[in-house]
C-alpha cells in the first residue's frame, strides 16, 4: 500500500490503512495527537505518524484507554505511555513531541 519513494501519505490513504474515517484523523489533529505535514490545504502523514496513530488506536481499542486519558499522558510526557510502547513507537513518540 505504501511505497518507499514517497515518505508521506494523503489522509484518505492513511484513514483506509488504519481502518478509520478521515474525520477521525481531523479529530486527532484537533487534539494534537498527530501533526501531519501540510501542503496547502492537504494533509500528509509520515510513516512515523502512521506508526504513532496505530499505537494510539491500540491504546484505545485493545487497552481500553479513552482519548482523554491518552491526551493527558501525552501532555504530561508520562513514562506510562512509553513503558508499553514497542521501541519503534517510542522513537515516533519522541519525534512527535519534538515537532509539537
Secondary structure in CASP SS format (residue, H / E / C, confidence):
PFRMAT SS
TARGET T0000
AUTHOR 0000-0000-0000
METHOD secondary structure of the structure
MODEL  1
X C 1.00
X C 1.00
X C 1.00
X C 1.00
X C 1.00
X C 1.00
X C 1.00
X E 1.00
X E 1.00
X E 1.00
X H 1.00
X H 1.00
X H 1.00
X H 1.00
X H 1.00
X H 1.00
X H 1.00
X H 1.00
X C 1.00
X C 1.00
X C 1.00
X H 1.00
X H 1.00
X H 1.00
X H 1.00
X H 1.00
X H 1.00
X H 1.00
X H 1.00
X H 1.00
X C 1.00
X C 1.00
X C 1.00
X C 1.00
X C 1.00
X C 1.00
X E 1.00
X E 1.00
X E 1.00
X C 1.00
X C 1.00
X E 1.00
X E 1.00
X E 1.00
X E 1.00
X E 1.00
X H 1.00
X H 1.00
X H 1.00
X H 1.00
X H 1.00
X H 1.00
X H 1.00
X H 1.00
X H 1.00
X H 1.00
X H 1.00
X H 1.00
X H 1.00
X H 1.00
X H 1.00
X C 1.00
X C 1.00
X C 1.00
X C 1.00
X C 1.00
X H 1.00
X H 1.00
X H 1.00
X H 1.00
X H 1.00
X H 1.00
X H 1.00
X H 1.00
X H 1.00
X H 1.00
X C 1.00
X C 1.00
X H 1.00
X H 1.00
X H 1.00
X H 1.00
X H 1.00
X C 1.00
X C 1.00
X C 1.00
X H 1.00
X H 1.00
X H 1.00
X H 1.00
X H 1.00
X H 1.00
X H 1.00
X H 1.00
X H 1.00
X H 1.00
X H 1.00
X H 1.00
X H 1.00
X C 1.00
END
